[in-house]
Amino acid sequence: MPLPKQFEGRMLLPVVCAPMFIISSPELVVAQCTSGFVGTIPSLNIRPQEQLEETLGGIREKIDAYAESHPGAKVAPFGVNLIVHRTNARVEHDLDVCVRQQVPLIITSLGARGDIVERVHDYGGLVFHDVTNLRHARKAISQGVDGIVLVANGAGGHAGATNPIALVRELRAEFDGTILLSGAIADGAGILSALAMGADMAYIGSRFIAVTEANAPPDYKQMIIDGGAADIIYTSAGTGVPANYLRQSFERQGIDPTKLEHRDSTTMDFGGGSSKRKAWRDIWGCGQGIGVVKDQPSMRDLAERLRRQFEEARQDFERRVAASI
Ligand SMILES: Cc1cc2nc3c(=O)[nH]c(=O)nc-3n(C[C@H](O)[C@H](O)[C@H](O)COP(=O)(O)O)c2cc1C
């Protein structure tokens, strides 16, 4: 399956920048799209909800203005993440705004709904749904989504526990829509490996926390630059759903990460804007792929670097394949 036709000719690499609570700012989304990657933002990052319409309109205007003043540049469309959970009181409002604004891509999390797919398809938009297992993927496919984001083990934020190869190979055999793979992809070789497995696009979060435009405090960015896979803790203690966090961010709050308590998923609550806002503000979400993150570039410089790394990885891969068979 190729890229969705709405993305064709507009991408520097087949990359969707994952929506990240608090981190994804309008500025980051514009920088991502104007660098040739699909940029996305959780609707809950815009508060109060009355600001959403103006903010989305502003994002679109800036992306369009860049495209107009840079003919020939790769300028990708943007997306909005809707948390479709019974405790998210904003979901209907935010959906109405996205439909009015004709947001090119909607990424739904925690609930796949056919009526959302229908409304977005009506104006020519796309719907991707993120899942951690095949059971939820099948349910979303039956609701008509265009793409499935497989959140494999090692991903930042709420993450699955299943191996990425297992997820992609199993889904590829039964789905010819767009498959996006997420979890610890942070450089050009990682993007290439997602394609080699059979995914159509890479879905990348944590790498983009350590860029200048990301809305994260300097200590958070530095922790990512200094950290590696061994610094990531998988726990349900934050929100009730298992998620990956930086170990040092627990320690910084005086919490012993070896003594975290298991929390039940029924405690998940998006009423305050996201499931336990404090869990994300003070305890820092992050995936296992940060061992290759060594600096904090601008989004544009990083995009160009990823493109170079991707080409190098491709040539190296072809050489090694040729030498091994
Ligand atoms: C700090 C942080 C916040 C996140 N917030 C959201 C969110 O609000 N909605 C969502 O669907 N996914 C969220 N995610 C998950 C990402 O969208 C994505 O699945 C994940 O970051 C991919 O793995 P990676 O970080 O290893 O690249 C978050 C991830 C991180 C690291």
The ligand as an ORCA input file, in Angstrom:
! r2SCAN-3c Opt
* xyz 0 1
  C       5.223     12.894     26.163
  C       4.311     12.125     25.281
  C       2.974     12.494     25.190
  C       2.097     11.774     24.364
  N       0.792     12.192     24.254
  C      -0.054     11.557     23.398
  C      -1.382     12.037     23.198
  O      -1.812     13.033     23.760
  N      -2.183     11.352     22.334
  C      -1.724     10.228     21.667
  O      -2.483      9.650     20.887
  N      -0.474      9.776     21.846
  C       0.372     10.415     22.676
  N       1.662      9.967     22.827
  C       2.124      8.789     22.072
  C       2.684      9.212     20.749
  O       1.648      9.761     19.967
  C       3.375      8.036     19.999
  O       2.572      6.913     19.937
  C       4.693      7.668     20.604
  O       5.376      8.806     21.064
  C       5.571      6.939     19.601
  O       6.706      6.368     20.183
  P       8.136      7.101     20.337
  O       7.931      8.166     21.364
  O       9.034      6.012     20.828
  O       8.518      7.654     19.022
  C       2.563     10.652     23.642
  C       3.925     10.306     23.730
  C       4.800     11.027     24.519
  C       6.250     10.640     24.568
*
